[in-house]
Every structure is written in structure tokens, then in C-alpha cells.
Amino acid sequence: MVKDPVCGMAVNPQNAAASIKYKGQTYYFCSALCTIMFEREPEKYVNAGQAMKPE
């Protein structure tokens, strides 16, 4: 399982609604809405995800 970068929901990559490759990393999404939101502002979600990673 991976985490949808927009909503934080756990997503199985094999059953994801969509995936996007961005800056060499593949992101998986639970819905078309999350995919659209990521496409509009990818840096907002990529940076937020990095900030939440434990040290």
C-alpha cells in the first residue's frame, strides 16, 4: 500500500484510480478528483508529503 499524496488515503498501486510520474517518482491516487488536484498543483502535495516523513 502507498499513500495518496492529496488526501492521505492508503492506496493499493494495483487498484489505484490513476498514477502520475512526477520528477522521477510515481504517485498513486484513490480517485479522479485527487488526480486532478495533484495535476493542478503537484508541488503543493509533493512538498507536503516530504514534510510529513518521520526523521
PDBQT receptor file of N, H, CA, C and O in Angstrom, charges set to zero:
ATOM      1  N   MET A   1       0.840  -1.183   0.000  1.00  0.00    +0.000 N 
ATOM      2  CA  MET A   1       0.000   0.000   0.000  1.00  0.00    +0.000 C 
ATOM      3  C   MET A   1       0.888   1.250   0.000  1.00  0.00    +0.000 C 
ATOM      4  O   MET A   1       1.961   1.287   0.603  1.00  0.00    +0.000 OA
ATOM      5  N   VAL A   2       0.399   2.249  -0.691  1.00  0.00    +0.000 N 
ATOM      6  H   VAL A   2      -0.473   2.219  -1.181  1.00  0.00    +0.000 HD
ATOM      7  CA  VAL A   2       1.056   3.558  -0.716  1.00  0.00    +0.000 C 
ATOM      8  C   VAL A   2       0.029   4.603  -0.308  1.00  0.00    +0.000 C 
ATOM      9  O   VAL A   2      -1.161   4.306  -0.199  1.00  0.00    +0.000 OA
ATOM     10  N   LYS A   3       0.490   5.816  -0.085  1.00  0.00    +0.000 N 
ATOM     11  H   LYS A   3       1.457   6.057  -0.173  1.00  0.00    +0.000 HD
ATOM     12  CA  LYS A   3      -0.415   6.871   0.355  1.00  0.00    +0.000 C 
ATOM     13  C   LYS A   3      -0.720   7.838  -0.789  1.00  0.00    +0.000 C 
ATOM     14  O   LYS A   3       0.191   8.323  -1.461  1.00  0.00    +0.000 OA
ATOM     15  N   ASP A   4      -2.005   8.113  -1.004  1.00  0.00    +0.000 N 
ATOM     16  H   ASP A   4      -2.745   7.719  -0.458  1.00  0.00    +0.000 HD
ATOM     17  CA  ASP A   4      -2.427   9.142  -1.955  1.00  0.00    +0.000 C 
ATOM     18  C   ASP A   4      -1.866  10.469  -1.431  1.00  0.00    +0.000 C 
ATOM     19  O   ASP A   4      -2.161  10.846  -0.297  1.00  0.00    +0.000 OA
ATOM     20  N   PRO A   5      -1.060  11.189  -2.233  1.00  0.00    +0.000 N 
ATOM     21  CA  PRO A   5      -0.430  12.411  -1.730  1.00  0.00    +0.000 C 
ATOM     22  C   PRO A   5      -1.411  13.557  -1.490  1.00  0.00    +0.000 C 
ATOM     23  O   PRO A   5      -1.077  14.518  -0.796  1.00  0.00    +0.000 OA
ATOM     24  N   VAL A   6      -2.603  13.469  -2.047  1.00  0.00    +0.000 N 
ATOM     25  H   VAL A   6      -2.875  12.689  -2.610  1.00  0.00    +0.000 HD
ATOM     26  CA  VAL A   6      -3.584  14.546  -1.895  1.00  0.00    +0.000 C 
ATOM     27  C   VAL A   6      -4.408  14.373  -0.623  1.00  0.00    +0.000 C 
ATOM     28  O   VAL A   6      -4.484  15.288   0.197  1.00  0.00    +0.000 OA
ATOM     29  N   CYS A   7      -5.024  13.205  -0.455  1.00  0.00    +0.000 N 
ATOM     30  H   CYS A   7      -4.962  12.462  -1.122  1.00  0.00    +0.000 HD
ATOM     31  CA  CYS A   7      -5.939  13.004   0.675  1.00  0.00    +0.000 C 
ATOM     32  C   CYS A   7      -5.349  12.151   1.794  1.00  0.00    +0.000 C 
ATOM     33  O   CYS A   7      -5.893  12.111   2.897  1.00  0.00    +0.000 OA
ATOM     34  N   GLY A   8      -4.234  11.466   1.514  1.00  0.00    +0.000 N 
ATOM     35  H   GLY A   8      -3.792  11.498   0.618  1.00  0.00    +0.000 HD
ATOM     36  CA  GLY A   8      -3.598  10.646   2.535  1.00  0.00    +0.000 C 
ATOM     37  C   GLY A   8      -4.158   9.237   2.660  1.00  0.00    +0.000 C 
ATOM     38  O   GLY A   8      -3.714   8.473   3.517  1.00  0.00    +0.000 OA
ATOM     39  N   MET A   9      -5.114   8.885   1.831  1.00  0.00    +0.000 N 
ATOM     40  H   MET A   9      -5.474   9.507   1.135  1.00  0.00    +0.000 HD
ATOM     41  CA  MET A   9      -5.728   7.557   1.887  1.00  0.00    +0.000 C 
ATOM     42  C   MET A   9      -4.736   6.483   1.424  1.00  0.00    +0.000 C 
ATOM     43  O   MET A   9      -3.937   6.718   0.517  1.00  0.00    +0.000 OA
ATOM     44  N   ALA A  10      -4.793   5.319   2.044  1.00  0.00    +0.000 N 
ATOM     45  H   ALA A  10      -5.442   5.128   2.781  1.00  0.00    +0.000 HD
ATOM     46  CA  ALA A  10      -3.969   4.189   1.622  1.00  0.00    +0.000 C 
ATOM     47  C   ALA A  10      -4.505   3.657   0.297  1.00  0.00    +0.000 C 
ATOM     48  O   ALA A  10      -5.708   3.445   0.142  1.00  0.00    +0.000 OA
ATOM     49  N   VAL A  11      -3.602   3.446  -0.654  1.00  0.00    +0.000 N 
ATOM     50  H   VAL A  11      -2.625   3.619  -0.528  1.00  0.00    +0.000 HD
ATOM     51  CA  VAL A  11      -3.980   3.007  -1.997  1.00  0.00    +0.000 C 
ATOM     52  C   VAL A  11      -3.120   1.814  -2.387  1.00  0.00    +0.000 C 
ATOM     53  O   VAL A  11      -1.901   1.834  -2.214  1.00  0.00    +0.000 OA
ATOM     54  N   ASN A  12      -3.759   0.779  -2.912  1.00  0.00    +0.000 N 
ATOM     55  H   ASN A  12      -4.749   0.763  -3.052  1.00  0.00    +0.000 HD
ATOM     56  CA  ASN A  12      -3.038  -0.355  -3.474  1.00  0.00    +0.000 C 
ATOM     57  C   ASN A  12      -2.638   0.042  -4.896  1.00  0.00    +0.000 C 
ATOM     58  O   ASN A  12      -3.520   0.305  -5.714  1.00  0.00    +0.000 OA
ATOM     59  N   PRO A  13      -1.353   0.097  -5.221  1.00  0.00    +0.000 N 
ATOM     60  CA  PRO A  13      -0.933   0.517  -6.560  1.00  0.00    +0.000 C 
ATOM     61  C   PRO A  13      -1.585  -0.277  -7.694  1.00  0.00    +0.000 C 
ATOM     62  O   PRO A  13      -1.804   0.259  -8.780  1.00  0.00    +0.000 OA
ATOM     63  N   GLN A  14      -1.894  -1.547  -7.444  1.00  0.00    +0.000 N 
ATOM     64  H   GLN A  14      -1.716  -1.982  -6.562  1.00  0.00    +0.000 HD
ATOM     65  CA  GLN A  14      -2.513  -2.367  -8.490  1.00  0.00    +0.000 C 
ATOM     66  C   GLN A  14      -3.962  -1.974  -8.755  1.00  0.00    +0.000 C 
ATOM     67  O   GLN A  14      -4.485  -2.230  -9.840  1.00  0.00    +0.000 OA
ATOM     68  N   ASN A  15      -4.620  -1.349  -7.764  1.00  0.00    +0.000 N 
ATOM     69  H   ASN A  15      -4.195  -1.141  -6.882  1.00  0.00    +0.000 HD
ATOM     70  CA  ASN A  15      -6.028  -0.976  -7.902  1.00  0.00    +0.000 C 
ATOM     71  C   ASN A  15      -6.248   0.530  -7.885  1.00  0.00    +0.000 C 
ATOM     72  O   ASN A  15      -7.385   0.983  -7.754  1.00  0.00    +0.000 OA
ATOM     73  N   ALA A  16      -5.185   1.310  -8.015  1.00  0.00    +0.000 N 
ATOM     74  H   ALA A  16      -4.262   0.942  -8.122  1.00  0.00    +0.000 HD
ATOM     75  CA  ALA A  16      -5.295   2.765  -7.945  1.00  0.00    +0.000 C 
ATOM     76  C   ALA A  16      -6.155   3.304  -9.085  1.00  0.00    +0.000 C 
ATOM     77  O   ALA A  16      -6.154   2.767 -10.192  1.00  0.00    +0.000 OA
ATOM     78  N   ALA A  17      -6.888   4.376  -8.792  1.00  0.00    +0.000 N 
ATOM     79  H   ALA A  17      -6.890   4.813  -7.892  1.00  0.00    +0.000 HD
ATOM     80  CA  ALA A  17      -7.717   5.019  -9.812  1.00  0.00    +0.000 C 
ATOM     81  C   ALA A  17      -6.845   5.618 -10.910  1.00  0.00    +0.000 C 
ATOM     82  O   ALA A  17      -7.244   5.667 -12.074  1.00  0.00    +0.000 OA
ATOM     83  N   ALA A  18      -5.644   6.075 -10.531  1.00  0.00    +0.000 N 
ATOM     84  H   ALA A  18      -5.319   6.035  -9.586  1.00  0.00    +0.000 HD
ATOM     85  CA  ALA A  18      -4.717   6.667 -11.501  1.00  0.00    +0.000 C 
ATOM     86  C   ALA A  18      -3.329   6.720 -10.887  1.00  0.00    +0.000 C 
ATOM     87  O   ALA A  18      -3.155   6.560  -9.678  1.00  0.00    +0.000 OA
ATOM     88  N   SER A  19      -2.353   6.948 -11.741  1.00  0.00    +0.000 N 
ATOM     89  H   SER A  19      -2.494   7.078 -12.723  1.00  0.00    +0.000 HD
ATOM     90  CA  SER A  19      -0.990   7.183 -11.273  1.00  0.00    +0.000 C 
ATOM     91  C   SER A  19      -0.353   8.229 -12.170  1.00  0.00    +0.000 C 
ATOM     92  O   SER A  19      -0.682   8.349 -13.349  1.00  0.00    +0.000 OA
ATOM     93  N   ILE A  20       0.562   8.977 -11.587  1.00  0.00    +0.000 N 
ATOM     94  H   ILE A  20       0.830   8.880 -10.628  1.00  0.00    +0.000 HD
ATOM     95  CA  ILE A  20       1.276  10.019 -12.325  1.00  0.00    +0.000 C 
ATOM     96  C   ILE A  20       2.749   9.907 -11.962  1.00  0.00    +0.000 C 
ATOM     97  O   ILE A  20       3.106   9.751 -10.794  1.00  0.00    +0.000 OA
ATOM     98  N   LYS A  21       3.594   9.989 -12.978  1.00  0.00    +0.000 N 
ATOM     99  H   LYS A  21       3.304  10.116 -13.927  1.00  0.00    +0.000 HD
ATOM    100  CA  LYS A  21       5.035  10.037 -12.740  1.00  0.00    +0.000 C 
ATOM    101  C   LYS A  21       5.425  11.513 -12.734  1.00  0.00    +0.000 C 
ATOM    102  O   LYS A  21       5.182  12.235 -13.700  1.00  0.00    +0.000 OA
ATOM    103  N   TYR A  22       6.032  11.948 -11.633  1.00  0.00    +0.000 N 
ATOM    104  H   TYR A  22       6.230  11.361 -10.848  1.00  0.00    +0.000 HD
ATOM    105  CA  TYR A  22       6.410  13.352 -11.471  1.00  0.00    +0.000 C 
ATOM    106  C   TYR A  22       7.798  13.415 -10.859  1.00  0.00    +0.000 C 
ATOM    107  O   TYR A  22       8.027  12.894  -9.767  1.00  0.00    +0.000 OA
ATOM    108  N   LYS A  23       8.723  14.052 -11.563  1.00  0.00    +0.000 N 
ATOM    109  H   LYS A  23       8.537  14.475 -12.450  1.00  0.00    +0.000 HD
ATOM    110  CA  LYS A  23      10.114  14.186 -11.112  1.00  0.00    +0.000 C 
ATOM    111  C   LYS A  23      10.722  12.843 -10.716  1.00  0.00    +0.000 C 
ATOM    112  O   LYS A  23      11.402  12.733  -9.696  1.00  0.00    +0.000 OA
ATOM    113  N   GLY A  24      10.467  11.821 -11.541  1.00  0.00    +0.000 N 
ATOM    114  H   GLY A  24       9.915  11.911 -12.370  1.00  0.00    +0.000 HD
ATOM    115  CA  GLY A  24      11.064  10.510 -11.328  1.00  0.00    +0.000 C 
ATOM    116  C   GLY A  24      10.384   9.638 -10.288  1.00  0.00    +0.000 C 
ATOM    117  O   GLY A  24      10.823   8.513 -10.049  1.00  0.00    +0.000 OA
ATOM    118  N   GLN A  25       9.333  10.128  -9.671  1.00  0.00    +0.000 N 
ATOM    119  H   GLN A  25       8.977  11.042  -9.865  1.00  0.00    +0.000 HD
ATOM    120  CA  GLN A  25       8.599   9.385  -8.641  1.00  0.00    +0.000 C 
ATOM    121  C   GLN A  25       7.186   9.111  -9.156  1.00  0.00    +0.000 C 
ATOM    122  O   GLN A  25       6.576   9.984  -9.773  1.00  0.00    +0.000 OA
ATOM    123  N   THR A  26       6.661   7.913  -8.912  1.00  0.00    +0.000 N 
ATOM    124  H   THR A  26       7.157   7.203  -8.412  1.00  0.00    +0.000 HD
ATOM    125  CA  THR A  26       5.292   7.587  -9.297  1.00  0.00    +0.000 C 
ATOM    126  C   THR A  26       4.376   7.778  -8.101  1.00  0.00    +0.000 C 
ATOM    127  O   THR A  26       4.634   7.259  -7.015  1.00  0.00    +0.000 OA
ATOM    128  N   TYR A  27       3.304   8.529  -8.313  1.00  0.00    +0.000 N 
ATOM    129  H   TYR A  27       3.095   8.950  -9.195  1.00  0.00    +0.000 HD
ATOM    130  CA  TYR A  27       2.302   8.795  -7.280  1.00  0.00    +0.000 C 
ATOM    131  C   TYR A  27       1.005   8.110  -7.678  1.00  0.00    +0.000 C 
ATOM    132  O   TYR A  27       0.621   8.129  -8.848  1.00  0.00    +0.000 OA
ATOM    133  N   TYR A  28       0.333   7.507  -6.711  1.00  0.00    +0.000 N 
ATOM    134  H   TYR A  28       0.645   7.492  -5.761  1.00  0.00    +0.000 HD
ATOM    135  CA  TYR A  28      -0.909   6.772  -6.949  1.00  0.00    +0.000 C 
ATOM    136  C   TYR A  28      -2.058   7.487  -6.251  1.00  0.00    +0.000 C 
ATOM    137  O   TYR A  28      -1.886   8.082  -5.187  1.00  0.00    +0.000 OA
ATOM    138  N   PHE A  29      -3.243   7.418  -6.874  1.00  0.00    +0.000 N 
ATOM    139  H   PHE A  29      -3.383   6.935  -7.739  1.00  0.00    +0.000 HD
ATOM    140  CA  PHE A  29      -4.392   8.182  -6.395  1.00  0.00    +0.000 C 
ATOM    141  C   PHE A  29      -5.614   7.307  -6.200  1.00  0.00    +0.000 C 
ATOM    142  O   PHE A  29      -5.820   6.323  -6.910  1.00  0.00    +0.000 OA
ATOM    143  N   CYS A  30      -6.428   7.693  -5.209  1.00  0.00    +0.000 N 
ATOM    144  H   CYS A  30      -6.261   8.492  -4.632  1.00  0.00    +0.000 HD
ATOM    145  CA  CYS A  30      -7.634   6.931  -4.882  1.00  0.00    +0.000 C 
ATOM    146  C   CYS A  30      -8.801   7.286  -5.796  1.00  0.00    +0.000 C 
ATOM    147  O   CYS A  30      -9.733   6.497  -5.949  1.00  0.00    +0.000 OA
ATOM    148  N   SER A  31      -8.752   8.474  -6.407  1.00  0.00    +0.000 N 
ATOM    149  H   SER A  31      -7.994   9.115  -6.283  1.00  0.00    +0.000 HD
ATOM    150  CA  SER A  31      -9.886   8.932  -7.215  1.00  0.00    +0.000 C 
ATOM    151  C   SER A  31      -9.427   9.895  -8.305  1.00  0.00    +0.000 C 
ATOM    152  O   SER A  31      -8.302  10.394  -8.291  1.00  0.00    +0.000 OA
ATOM    153  N   ALA A  32     -10.330  10.137  -9.246  1.00  0.00    +0.000 N 
ATOM    154  H   ALA A  32     -11.244   9.731  -9.257  1.00  0.00    +0.000 HD
ATOM    155  CA  ALA A  32     -10.049  11.104 -10.306  1.00  0.00    +0.000 C 
ATOM    156  C   ALA A  32      -9.894  12.505  -9.726  1.00  0.00    +0.000 C 
ATOM    157  O   ALA A  32      -9.079  13.289 -10.211  1.00  0.00    +0.000 OA
ATOM    158  N   LEU A  33     -10.670  12.825  -8.691  1.00  0.00    +0.000 N 
ATOM    159  H   LEU A  33     -11.332  12.188  -8.297  1.00  0.00    +0.000 HD
ATOM    160  CA  LEU A  33     -10.591  14.157  -8.084  1.00  0.00    +0.000 C 
ATOM    161  C   LEU A  33      -9.200  14.411  -7.498  1.00  0.00    +0.000 C 
ATOM    162  O   LEU A  33      -8.620  15.475  -7.714  1.00  0.00    +0.000 OA
ATOM    163  N   CYS A  34      -8.670  13.447  -6.764  1.00  0.00    +0.000 N 
ATOM    164  H   CYS A  34      -9.141  12.582  -6.588  1.00  0.00    +0.000 HD
ATOM    165  CA  CYS A  34      -7.325  13.612  -6.203  1.00  0.00    +0.000 C 
ATOM    166  C   CYS A  34      -6.289  13.743  -7.317  1.00  0.00    +0.000 C 
ATOM    167  O   CYS A  34      -5.335  14.511  -7.189  1.00  0.00    +0.000 OA
ATOM    168  N   THR A  35      -6.468  13.008  -8.393  1.00  0.00    +0.000 N 
ATOM    169  H   THR A  35      -7.242  12.384  -8.497  1.00  0.00    +0.000 HD
ATOM    170  CA  THR A  35      -5.549  13.090  -9.529  1.00  0.00    +0.000 C 
ATOM    171  C   THR A  35      -5.565  14.490 -10.122  1.00  0.00    +0.000 C 
ATOM    172  O   THR A  35      -4.507  15.060 -10.390  1.00  0.00    +0.000 OA
ATOM    173  N   ILE A  36      -6.741  15.045 -10.329  1.00  0.00    +0.000 N 
ATOM    174  H   ILE A  36      -7.601  14.582 -10.111  1.00  0.00    +0.000 HD
ATOM    175  CA  ILE A  36      -6.889  16.391 -10.897  1.00  0.00    +0.000 C 
ATOM    176  C   ILE A  36      -6.255  17.435  -9.980  1.00  0.00    +0.000 C 
ATOM    177  O   ILE A  36      -5.550  18.332 -10.441  1.00  0.00    +0.000 OA
ATOM    178  N   MET A  37      -6.509  17.310  -8.686  1.00  0.00    +0.000 N 
ATOM    179  H   MET A  37      -7.082  16.581  -8.311  1.00  0.00    +0.000 HD
ATOM    180  CA  MET A  37      -5.943  18.271  -7.735  1.00  0.00    +0.000 C 
ATOM    181  C   MET A  37      -4.416  18.230  -7.761  1.00  0.00    +0.000 C 
ATOM    182  O   MET A  37      -3.763  19.271  -7.687  1.00  0.00    +0.000 OA
ATOM    183  N   PHE A  38      -3.847  17.026  -7.865  1.00  0.00    +0.000 N 
ATOM    184  H   PHE A  38      -4.377  16.180  -7.925  1.00  0.00    +0.000 HD
ATOM    185  CA  PHE A  38      -2.393  16.884  -7.942  1.00  0.00    +0.000 C 
ATOM    186  C   PHE A  38      -1.864  17.499  -9.236  1.00  0.00    +0.000 C 
ATOM    187  O   PHE A  38      -0.852  18.200  -9.220  1.00  0.00    +0.000 OA
ATOM    188  N   GLU A  39      -2.536  17.243 -10.348  1.00  0.00    +0.000 N 
ATOM    189  H   GLU A  39      -3.358  16.674 -10.361  1.00  0.00    +0.000 HD
ATOM    190  CA  GLU A  39      -2.098  17.778 -11.642  1.00  0.00    +0.000 C 
ATOM    191  C   GLU A  39      -2.074  19.304 -11.636  1.00  0.00    +0.000 C 
ATOM    192  O   GLU A  39      -1.215  19.910 -12.278  1.00  0.00    +0.000 OA
ATOM    193  N   ARG A  40      -2.996  19.924 -10.927  1.00  0.00    +0.000 N 
ATOM    194  H   ARG A  40      -3.693  19.432 -10.406  1.00  0.00    +0.000 HD
ATOM    195  CA  ARG A  40      -3.068  21.391 -10.870  1.00  0.00    +0.000 C 
ATOM    196  C   ARG A  40      -1.935  21.999 -10.052  1.00  0.00    +0.000 C 
ATOM    197  O   ARG A  40      -1.404  23.046 -10.422  1.00  0.00    +0.000 OA
ATOM    198  N   GLU A  41      -1.558  21.363  -8.950  1.00  0.00    +0.000 N 
ATOM    199  H   GLU A  41      -1.990  20.512  -8.649  1.00  0.00    +0.000 HD
ATOM    200  CA  GLU A  41      -0.537  21.908  -8.049  1.00  0.00    +0.000 C 
ATOM    201  C   GLU A  41       0.347  20.801  -7.480  1.00  0.00    +0.000 C 
ATOM    202  O   GLU A  41       0.331  20.567  -6.272  1.00  0.00    +0.000 OA
ATOM    203  N   PRO A  42       1.112  20.121  -8.319  1.00  0.00    +0.000 N 
ATOM    204  CA  PRO A  42       1.889  18.978  -7.815  1.00  0.00    +0.000 C 
ATOM    205  C   PRO A  42       2.865  19.341  -6.700  1.00  0.00    +0.000 C 
ATOM    206  O   PRO A  42       3.034  18.562  -5.761  1.00  0.00    +0.000 OA
ATOM    207  N   GLU A  43       3.503  20.489  -6.778  1.00  0.00    +0.000 N 
ATOM    208  H   GLU A  43       3.366  21.121  -7.540  1.00  0.00    +0.000 HD
ATOM    209  CA  GLU A  43       4.489  20.865  -5.757  1.00  0.00    +0.000 C 
ATOM    210  C   GLU A  43       3.857  21.004  -4.377  1.00  0.00    +0.000 C 
ATOM    211  O   GLU A  43       4.500  20.725  -3.366  1.00  0.00    +0.000 OA
ATOM    212  N   LYS A  44       2.609  21.432  -4.336  1.00  0.00    +0.000 N 
ATOM    213  H   LYS A  44       2.087  21.659  -5.158  1.00  0.00    +0.000 HD
ATOM    214  CA  LYS A  44       1.896  21.568  -3.058  1.00  0.00    +0.000 C 
ATOM    215  C   LYS A  44       1.832  20.222  -2.340  1.00  0.00    +0.000 C 
ATOM    216  O   LYS A  44       2.026  20.153  -1.126  1.00  0.00    +0.000 OA
ATOM    217  N   TYR A  45       1.563  19.160  -3.085  1.00  0.00    +0.000 N 
ATOM    218  H   TYR A  45       1.406  19.216  -4.071  1.00  0.00    +0.000 HD
ATOM    219  CA  TYR A  45       1.393  17.836  -2.490  1.00  0.00    +0.000 C 
ATOM    220  C   TYR A  45       2.711  17.096  -2.326  1.00  0.00    +0.000 C 
ATOM    221  O   TYR A  45       2.879  16.354  -1.359  1.00  0.00    +0.000 OA
ATOM    222  N   VAL A  46       3.644  17.279  -3.242  1.00  0.00    +0.000 N 
ATOM    223  H   VAL A  46       3.507  17.883  -4.028  1.00  0.00    +0.000 HD
ATOM    224  CA  VAL A  46       4.953  16.637  -3.125  1.00  0.00    +0.000 C 
ATOM    225  C   VAL A  46       5.676  17.196  -1.907  1.00  0.00    +0.000 C 
ATOM    226  O   VAL A  46       6.226  16.431  -1.114  1.00  0.00    +0.000 OA
ATOM    227  N   ASN A  47       5.684  18.500  -1.745  1.00  0.00    +0.000 N 
ATOM    228  H   ASN A  47       5.238  19.121  -2.388  1.00  0.00    +0.000 HD
ATOM    229  CA  ASN A  47       6.362  19.135  -0.609  1.00  0.00    +0.000 C 
ATOM    230  C   ASN A  47       5.681  18.794   0.702  1.00  0.00    +0.000 C 
ATOM    231  O   ASN A  47       6.360  18.592   1.709  1.00  0.00    +0.000 OA
ATOM    232  N   ALA A  48       4.361  18.724   0.717  1.00  0.00    +0.000 N 
ATOM    233  H   ALA A  48       3.810  18.888  -0.101  1.00  0.00    +0.000 HD
ATOM    234  CA  ALA A  48       3.625  18.378   1.937  1.00  0.00    +0.000 C 
ATOM    235  C   ALA A  48       3.969  16.960   2.369  1.00  0.00    +0.000 C 
ATOM    236  O   ALA A  48       4.153  16.700   3.558  1.00  0.00    +0.000 OA
ATOM    237  N   GLY A  49       4.056  16.046   1.418  1.00  0.00    +0.000 N 
ATOM    238  H   GLY A  49       3.907  16.257   0.452  1.00  0.00    +0.000 HD
ATOM    239  CA  GLY A  49       4.389  14.661   1.736  1.00  0.00    +0.000 C 
ATOM    240  C   GLY A  49       5.789  14.525   2.301  1.00  0.00    +0.000 C 
ATOM    241  O   GLY A  49       6.014  13.726   3.209  1.00  0.00    +0.000 OA
ATOM    242  N   GLN A  50       6.728  15.289   1.782  1.00  0.00    +0.000 N 
ATOM    243  H   GLN A  50       6.546  15.939   1.044  1.00  0.00    +0.000 HD
ATOM    244  CA  GLN A  50       8.094  15.232   2.279  1.00  0.00    +0.000 C 
ATOM    245  C   GLN A  50       8.176  15.805   3.687  1.00  0.00    +0.000 C 
ATOM    246  O   GLN A  50       8.956  15.323   4.508  1.00  0.00    +0.000 OA
ATOM    247  N   ALA A  51       7.383  16.821   3.970  1.00  0.00    +0.000 N 
ATOM    248  H   ALA A  51       6.749  17.213   3.302  1.00  0.00    +0.000 HD
ATOM    249  CA  ALA A  51       7.410  17.446   5.290  1.00  0.00    +0.000 C 
ATOM    250  C   ALA A  51       6.874  16.500   6.362  1.00  0.00    +0.000 C 
ATOM    251  O   ALA A  51       7.244  16.613   7.531  1.00  0.00    +0.000 OA
ATOM    252  N   MET A  52       6.000  15.562   5.969  1.00  0.00    +0.000 N 
ATOM    253  H   MET A  52       5.699  15.470   5.019  1.00  0.00    +0.000 HD
ATOM    254  CA  MET A  52       5.381  14.673   6.935  1.00  0.00    +0.000 C 
ATOM    255  C   MET A  52       6.184  13.397   7.183  1.00  0.00    +0.000 C 
ATOM    256  O   MET A  52       5.822  12.613   8.060  1.00  0.00    +0.000 OA
ATOM    257  N   LYS A  53       7.262  13.171   6.436  1.00  0.00    +0.000 N 
ATOM    258  H   LYS A  53       7.556  13.808   5.724  1.00  0.00    +0.000 HD
ATOM    259  CA  LYS A  53       8.058  11.959   6.634  1.00  0.00    +0.000 C 
ATOM    260  C   LYS A  53       8.775  12.028   7.976  1.00  0.00    +0.000 C 
ATOM    261  O   LYS A  53       9.323  13.071   8.331  1.00  0.00    +0.000 OA
ATOM    262  N   PRO A  54       8.777  10.929   8.726  1.00  0.00    +0.000 N 
ATOM    263  CA  PRO A  54       9.485  10.936  10.014  1.00  0.00    +0.000 C 
ATOM    264  C   PRO A  54      10.993  11.009   9.812  1.00  0.00    +0.000 C 
ATOM    265  O   PRO A  54      11.512  10.525   8.806  1.00  0.00    +0.000 OA
ATOM    266  N   GLU A  55      11.674  11.596  10.740  1.00  0.00    +0.000 N 
ATOM    267  H   GLU A  55      11.252  11.989  11.557  1.00  0.00    +0.000 HD
ATOM    268  CA  GLU A  55      13.141  11.739  10.688  1.00  0.00    +0.000 C 
ATOM    269  C   GLU A  55      13.803  10.425  11.043  1.00  0.00    +0.000 C 
ATOM    270  O   GLU A  55      15.030  10.336  11.056  1.00  0.00    +0.000 OA
TER     271      GLU A  55
